[in-house]
Amino acid sequence: MKKIRERVFNIIQIGKRTDIPSTAFDIFIVVVIFANLFATIFSTFDESKPYTGIIDMIELVTIIIFTVEYVLRIWTSDFLYPGRNRASAAFKFVFSFYGIIDLLTFFPYYLPFVFPAGAVAFRMLRVIRIFRLFKINAQYDAFNVITDVIKEKKNQLLSSMSLILILTVASSLCMYSLENEAQPEQFKNAFSGIWWSVSTLLTVGYGDIYPVTIGGKIMAIIISFLGVGMVAIPTGIISAGFVEQYTRLKRIESYGEENELKYVTSELKHGHSWIGKRLSDIVFPPDLLVVMIVRGNETLVAKGDIVLADRDILIFGAKHYKNSGNIELKEIKVMGEHPWVGKKVKDLDISRLEIIVMINRNGKVIIPNGSTAINAGDTVVIYSRKPNI
């Protein structure tokens, strides 16, 4: 049952291109989302009345699919949070950002059956389903790029926003002073000036409030010119951030080298001389390194203080060994401006089925933990085990 749940988890998560069922599931969910959104939007047109039955059927089928997916995500949540038990993992998922989005995707559909009086209000909540589109993303998708740019440029953006705020308040007070006597109905107080200054600075220009005095018109001309410049500052910052981010992503291959490592597995059967010994007490050939130990259903990082036990499966990494199976071992040479440089292991954007088991730094082997930072020039060894189908 655990293998089945693990396979279901791998399918419903964002899939790798090599995992055809998982990729197919992602595409299927996207199609379902767009079908649900189309039914919701089309139902607002008068022309949809002859197709009411079809629209209701599309909505019902898609809601059932969303419900089943949500249940499956709760059922497999312990693989999403491997350090927790099933109840704790389910609780964490339900109250996570995407867990709440998933729930709001379908839950409002059922509320009118329980509370008929609030049917209209509950129906409005279903527009939240559009946020599910953010779940289908690749490693460097547009949404992640936007958030990365905002994080990197937050100081510059805050500075530009502060300038805009100062200019808004100053211009509103000046305009109120110049126009209050001429048109007290329009510029009743400083807030009226703020509304005018915001619409002018942001080049919206509704025209509901405008100056009539000579001083007010001169001030409006100055503010209009300053507004173009002020709005251009955050726009330029974000545009430059996008160019930098996409340039960095495009050049990642130039700053990092990825190579598959050959590996071989060996099971310690009863009576083997290594059983009961600590890993650090065993002398291995120079080109052979124990990177992982599989003990039953557990996968252990090969630390020196681990005592080997009967039926342990040792996974050796080497340059001249190869073994077929569902194990993959690879090394990544981290160079220059690779995005991992300076990041901690726990913060790296890698699959949950992958484990960083070793870092080679200037000829020294480091067994990392979550707080270990990656440096430029490191060679990172990654272990991954493909699920059995």
Wavefront OBJ file of the C-alpha trace (Angstrom):
o trace
v 0.000 0.000 0.000
v 2.860 2.393 0.782
v 4.318 1.897 -2.694
v 0.919 2.572 -4.238
v 0.515 5.776 -2.230
v 4.039 6.852 -3.136
v 3.356 6.280 -6.824
v 0.087 8.222 -6.603
v 1.972 11.052 -4.885
v 4.578 11.164 -7.673
v 1.841 11.266 -10.310
v -0.236 14.079 -8.783
v 2.831 16.218 -8.027
v 4.324 18.450 -10.694
v 5.877 15.859 -12.973
v 9.249 15.539 -14.588
v 9.357 15.204 -18.343
v 10.649 11.667 -17.973
v 7.636 10.630 -15.888
v 4.944 10.318 -18.557
v 1.965 9.524 -16.230
v 2.763 12.493 -13.991
v 3.202 14.853 -16.950
v -0.044 13.560 -18.454
v -1.822 14.215 -15.157
v -0.542 17.815 -15.131
v -1.871 18.364 -18.657
v -5.177 16.727 -17.718
v -5.606 19.023 -14.692
v -4.871 22.106 -16.811
v -7.531 21.024 -19.325
v -10.009 20.444 -16.494
v -9.270 23.882 -15.013
v -9.827 25.641 -18.334
v -13.000 23.641 -18.955
v -14.305 24.670 -15.540
v -13.405 28.330 -16.122
v -14.984 28.275 -19.582
v -18.210 26.878 -18.170
v -18.242 29.554 -15.454
v -17.590 32.431 -17.872
v -19.892 31.192 -20.632
v -22.753 30.763 -18.154
v -22.813 34.563 -17.684
v -23.857 35.104 -21.351
v -27.493 35.070 -22.453
v -26.518 32.792 -25.331
v -25.652 30.065 -22.803
v -29.263 29.414 -21.767
v -29.854 26.637 -24.365
v -26.694 24.914 -23.099
v -27.455 25.131 -19.389
v -27.568 21.349 -19.003
v -24.178 20.870 -20.690
v -22.611 23.662 -18.613
v -23.954 22.170 -15.387
v -22.599 18.753 -16.386
v -19.129 20.179 -17.162
v -19.102 21.962 -13.836
v -20.202 18.869 -11.926
v -17.613 16.591 -13.572
v -14.761 19.056 -13.041
v -15.752 19.646 -9.420
v -15.741 15.889 -8.795
v -12.235 15.680 -10.328
v -11.030 18.531 -8.092
v -12.538 16.795 -5.067
v -10.874 13.460 -5.853
v -7.532 15.172 -6.415
v -7.824 16.979 -3.069
v -8.569 13.713 -1.263
v -5.583 12.043 -2.956
v -3.307 14.896 -1.899
v -4.386 14.487 1.712
v -3.966 10.705 1.422
v -0.354 11.110 0.208
v 0.581 14.234 2.202
v 3.084 12.319 4.363
v 5.331 12.040 1.271
v 5.091 15.808 0.821
v 6.186 16.298 4.443
v 8.402 13.236 5.099
v 9.371 14.321 8.609
v 5.767 14.146 9.877
v 3.315 11.364 10.572
v 0.260 11.001 8.329
v -2.123 12.973 10.555
v 0.317 15.839 11.075
v 1.222 15.949 7.374
v -2.451 16.011 6.378
v -3.111 18.860 8.818
v -0.155 20.849 7.444
v -1.291 20.365 3.856
v -4.901 21.349 4.545
v -3.796 24.672 6.048
v -1.010 25.353 3.544
v -1.465 27.992 0.843
v -2.119 25.522 -1.969
v -4.150 23.308 0.340
v -6.535 26.195 0.993
v -6.644 27.049 -2.722
v -7.464 23.410 -3.536
v -10.238 23.377 -0.944
v -11.777 26.637 -2.160
v -11.675 25.296 -5.702
v -14.513 22.869 -5.094
v -15.892 23.413 -1.574
v -18.097 26.454 -2.405
v -19.889 24.297 -5.004
v -21.284 22.080 -2.258
v -22.242 24.878 0.149
v -25.543 25.856 -1.553
v -26.786 22.305 -0.979
v -26.230 22.792 2.755
v -27.078 26.508 2.982
v -29.476 27.331 0.084
v -29.988 30.917 1.297
v -26.357 31.839 0.614
v -26.126 30.313 -2.856
v -25.263 33.583 -4.649
v -22.531 34.542 -2.162
v -20.994 31.068 -2.271
v -21.030 31.070 -6.070
v -18.867 34.207 -6.091
v -16.180 32.364 -4.130
v -15.675 29.865 -6.924
v -13.695 32.388 -8.950
v -10.793 31.427 -6.625
v -10.323 28.328 -8.769
v -8.280 30.402 -11.201
v -5.417 30.344 -8.689
v -5.017 26.626 -9.375
v -3.235 27.630 -12.571
v -0.261 28.622 -10.428
v 0.110 24.973 -9.360
v 1.058 23.870 -12.844
v 4.495 25.346 -13.153
v 7.940 24.303 -14.176
v 11.086 24.829 -12.205
v 11.511 28.372 -13.541
v 8.055 29.467 -14.593
v 6.747 33.009 -15.071
v 5.152 33.163 -11.604
v 8.386 32.184 -9.869
v 10.343 34.669 -11.960
v 7.987 37.485 -10.896
v 8.332 36.651 -7.210
v 12.114 36.293 -7.533
v 12.398 39.675 -9.236
v 10.274 41.374 -6.566
v 12.353 39.796 -3.790
v 15.652 40.797 -5.382
v 14.538 44.341 -6.172
v 12.423 44.976 -3.076
v 14.743 47.680 -1.692
v 14.775 49.627 -4.946
v 11.018 49.235 -5.334
v 10.399 50.440 -1.771
v 12.589 53.471 -2.424
v 10.707 54.363 -5.610
v 7.347 53.845 -3.894
v 8.460 56.154 -1.101
v 9.300 58.864 -3.642
v 5.905 58.443 -5.295
v 4.152 58.658 -1.918
v 6.059 61.819 -0.938
v 5.306 63.431 -4.289
v 1.640 62.456 -4.025
v 1.193 64.040 -0.595
v 3.157 67.176 -1.527
v 1.278 67.722 -4.792
v -2.115 67.114 -3.166
v -1.456 69.720 -0.466
v -0.198 72.235 -3.031
v -3.204 71.694 -5.290
v -5.614 71.983 -2.371
v -4.035 75.306 -1.417
v -4.267 76.622 -4.999
v -7.759 75.363 -5.898
v -9.761 75.325 -2.673
v -11.021 78.903 -2.974
v -11.768 78.659 -6.705
v -13.710 75.364 -6.539
v -14.422 74.323 -2.935
v -16.872 71.670 -4.146
v -14.106 69.754 -5.936
v -11.192 70.389 -3.559
v -13.025 70.169 -0.260
v -10.057 68.868 1.687
v -6.567 67.423 1.326
v -7.990 64.010 0.428
v -9.570 65.467 -2.721
v -6.100 66.662 -3.670
v -4.687 63.176 -3.039
v -7.235 61.639 -5.402
v -6.333 64.163 -8.095
v -2.584 63.692 -7.589
v -2.813 59.890 -7.717
v -4.871 59.872 -10.913
v -2.462 62.420 -12.449
v 0.803 60.833 -11.297
v -0.302 57.389 -12.471
v -1.364 58.902 -15.816
v -4.943 57.690 -15.387
v -6.559 61.126 -15.555
v -10.241 60.495 -14.879
v -11.065 64.174 -15.372
v -13.608 64.333 -12.545
v -11.342 66.799 -10.689
v -9.134 69.260 -12.532
v -7.574 72.673 -11.801
v -9.110 75.910 -13.106
v -6.696 78.514 -11.725
v -3.482 79.542 -13.464
v -1.361 78.323 -10.531
v -3.251 75.060 -10.408
v -2.758 74.449 -14.135
v 0.963 75.155 -13.903
v 1.192 72.776 -10.956
v -0.749 70.144 -12.930
v 1.700 70.410 -15.842
v 4.677 69.927 -13.510
v 3.035 67.005 -11.714
v 2.136 65.358 -15.021
v 5.759 65.437 -16.177
v 7.001 64.203 -12.800
v 4.351 61.473 -12.817
v 5.686 59.984 -16.051
v 9.160 59.826 -14.513
v 7.977 58.453 -11.169
v 5.958 55.635 -12.748
v 8.854 54.816 -15.059
v 11.196 54.180 -12.103
v 9.522 50.999 -10.677
v 8.698 49.887 -14.225
v 12.363 50.154 -15.181
v 13.463 48.356 -12.016
v 11.114 45.420 -12.666
v 12.031 45.297 -16.370
v 15.735 45.221 -15.533
v 15.048 42.496 -12.971
v 13.295 40.374 -15.597
v 16.184 40.759 -18.017
v 18.698 39.822 -15.299
v 16.643 36.823 -14.166
v 16.119 35.366 -17.625
v 19.743 36.020 -18.568
v 20.832 34.188 -15.422
v 18.572 31.227 -16.186
v 19.776 31.090 -19.761
v 23.408 31.036 -18.662
v 23.008 28.411 -15.921
v 24.320 25.713 -18.221
v 27.496 27.748 -18.673
v 28.087 27.889 -14.907
v 27.301 24.306 -13.949
v 28.193 20.873 -15.239
v 26.070 17.830 -14.530
v 27.366 14.285 -14.952
v 25.931 10.885 -14.155
v 27.958 8.778 -11.752
v 28.286 5.038 -12.081
v 27.174 3.042 -9.091
v 26.930 -0.500 -7.826
v 24.872 -2.022 -5.029
v 25.871 -4.731 -2.599
v 23.724 -6.489 0.014
v 25.307 -7.535 3.306
v 24.126 -11.086 3.833
v 24.275 -13.019 7.087
v 27.857 -13.626 8.184
v 29.401 -10.805 6.187
v 32.498 -9.405 7.913
v 31.246 -5.815 7.725
v 28.092 -6.485 9.770
v 28.321 -4.786 13.177
v 31.137 -2.478 12.136
v 30.983 1.269 11.884
v 31.306 2.644 8.378
v 34.323 4.745 9.355
v 36.204 1.591 10.438
v 35.981 -0.051 7.010
v 38.685 0.600 4.413
v 37.317 0.950 0.875
v 39.223 1.168 -2.404
v 40.272 4.749 -3.321
v 37.825 5.075 -6.223
v 34.890 3.596 -4.326
v 32.613 5.587 -2.008
v 29.549 4.513 -0.036
v 26.967 7.241 -0.689
v 23.745 5.672 0.647
v 22.572 2.729 2.753
v 19.158 1.178 2.145
v 17.851 -0.505 5.308
v 14.406 -1.982 4.791
v 12.170 0.915 3.752
v 14.649 3.524 5.012
v 17.295 5.327 3.008
v 20.215 6.438 5.187
v 22.955 8.922 4.415
v 26.285 7.118 4.721
v 27.765 8.805 7.793
v 30.853 7.404 9.489
v 29.112 6.513 12.768
v 26.482 4.257 11.161
v 26.798 0.637 12.255
v 26.123 -1.750 9.381
v 23.448 -4.382 9.898
v 22.352 -7.636 8.317
v 20.540 -7.174 4.986
v 21.782 -3.599 4.545
v 22.168 -2.619 0.901
v 25.214 -0.426 0.285
v 25.206 1.887 -2.718
v 28.714 2.605 -3.976
v 29.563 5.468 -6.295
v 32.496 5.034 -8.659
v 33.689 5.957 -12.108
v 33.964 2.448 -13.520
v 30.857 0.703 -12.174
v 27.396 0.535 -13.606
v 24.256 -1.163 -12.354
v 20.757 -1.204 -13.840
v 17.785 -0.514 -11.649
v 15.746 2.341 -10.265
v 18.657 4.217 -8.648
v 20.207 7.338 -10.108
v 23.383 8.943 -8.864
v 24.769 12.139 -10.362
v 27.235 14.871 -9.542
v 26.850 18.577 -10.290
v 29.829 20.879 -10.519
v 28.656 24.225 -9.113
v 30.434 27.122 -10.763
v 30.473 30.916 -10.692
v 26.930 32.277 -10.731
v 25.082 28.985 -10.407
v 21.773 29.701 -8.541
v 22.742 27.265 -5.757
v 25.789 29.288 -4.714
v 25.286 30.682 -1.210
v 22.090 28.722 -0.592
v 21.545 26.159 2.150
v 20.775 22.559 1.211
v 17.276 22.793 2.717
v 16.479 25.800 0.483
v 17.477 24.216 -2.828
v 14.825 23.747 -5.481
v 15.226 20.011 -6.076
v 12.808 17.104 -6.208
v 11.608 15.624 -2.920
v 12.819 12.259 -4.221
v 16.388 13.551 -4.416
v 18.904 13.774 -1.580
v 22.219 15.593 -1.556
v 24.484 12.989 -0.003
v 27.940 14.494 -0.379
v 29.759 17.705 -1.214
v 33.325 17.621 -2.463
v 34.933 20.946 -1.513
v 38.592 21.515 -2.405
v 39.298 17.787 -2.151
v 37.505 17.470 1.194
v 34.384 15.309 1.472
v 31.495 16.906 3.412
v 28.389 14.985 4.495
v 25.837 17.826 4.407
v 22.860 18.623 6.575
v 20.047 21.081 5.897
v 22.093 24.074 7.057
v 25.142 23.333 4.889
v 25.687 26.113 2.357
v 26.783 25.475 -1.229
v 29.918 27.313 -2.379
v 31.198 28.067 -5.844
v 33.494 25.262 -6.975
v 31.697 22.560 -4.952
v 30.917 19.214 -6.534
v 27.511 18.088 -5.265
v 26.550 14.397 -5.353
v 22.793 13.793 -5.630
v 21.085 10.471 -4.969
v 17.591 9.759 -6.303
v 15.506 6.626 -6.281
v 12.795 6.190 -8.856
v 9.551 4.748 -7.508
v 8.661 1.193 -8.372
v 5.684 0.988 -10.698
l 1 2 3 4 5 6 7 8 9 10 11 12 13 14 15 16 17 18 19 20 21 22 23 24 25 26 27 28 29 30 31 32 33 34 35 36 37 38 39 40 41 42 43 44 45 46 47 48 49 50 51 52 53 54 55 56 57 58 59 60 61 62 63 64 65 66 67 68 69 70 71 72 73 74 75 76 77 78 79 80 81 82 83 84 85 86 87 88 89 90 91 92 93 94 95 96 97 98 99 100 101 102 103 104 105 106 107 108 109 110 111 112 113 114 115 116 117 118 119 120 121 122 123 124 125 126 127 128 129 130 131 132 133 134 135 136 137 138 139 140 141 142 143 144 145 146 147 148 149 150 151 152 153 154 155 156 157 158 159 160 161 162 163 164 165 166 167 168 169 170 171 172 173 174 175 176 177 178 179 180 181 182 183 184 185 186 187 188 189 190 191 192 193 194 195 196 197 198 199 200 201 202 203 204 205 206 207 208 209 210 211 212 213 214 215 216 217 218 219 220 221 222 223 224 225 226 227 228 229 230 231 232 233 234 235 236 237 238 239 240 241 242 243 244 245 246 247 248 249 250 251 252 253 254 255 256 257 258 259 260 261 262 263 264 265 266 267 268 269 270 271 272 273 274 275 276 277 278 279 280 281 282 283 284 285 286 287 288 289 290 291 292 293 294 295 296 297 298 299 300 301 302 303 304 305 306 307 308 309 310 311 312 313 314 315 316 317 318 319 320 321 322 323 324 325 326 327 328 329 330 331 332 333 334 335 336 337 338 339 340 341 342 343 344 345 346 347 348 349 350 351 352 353 354 355 356 357 358 359 360 361 362 363 364 365 366 367 368 369 370 371 372 373 374 375 376 377 378 379 380 381 382 383 384 385 386 387 388 389
